[in-house]
Amino acid sequence: PVSPEADASSHEQLKGMLASSLSSSRGTASSGINLPERLMTALPEGLGRGDDGCEIIPAQSLKIFGRTTNGIKVFSSLKHGGASESFLKANVRAVKTFSSVLETLCEIYSLNIHSVAIYYEPSGATIAFNSNKALYFNLRLFSHLHYREDEPLSGECYSYWFSK
């Protein structure tokens, strides 16, 4: 069995690592992102991805679309061009609501709000990704899973986005 002291020490080390990681976050891209698809073969212990042990990290091609009132950058998909921008224009309230969720996340984790961004990618399975120590969150999943116009957000919404 592990002693309470050892658990407390592990907890403090984990808090220190998290604080260090958060303090080293960087601002999001100023104009866009063009990341190639990557194949990750060295996964952390305990994380299995399929029979071959690989995880494919999808390519991301984004361009700046605008900013929310709280300063979070919003990106559209270059791959889906006009459709991505049309969705963002038609769903301004969802973007604003999602930016509020992310602002709360930043406050709780002491994360600089300029190190998170929203993007809209209508296809693919990516929920969020990290690029150069900045976090990008897909509006598609938020709007499909949690956003209902004129309804308050559920606790499940915050639980979902704070654990991603």
Disulfide bonds with the S-S distance in Angstrom:
none
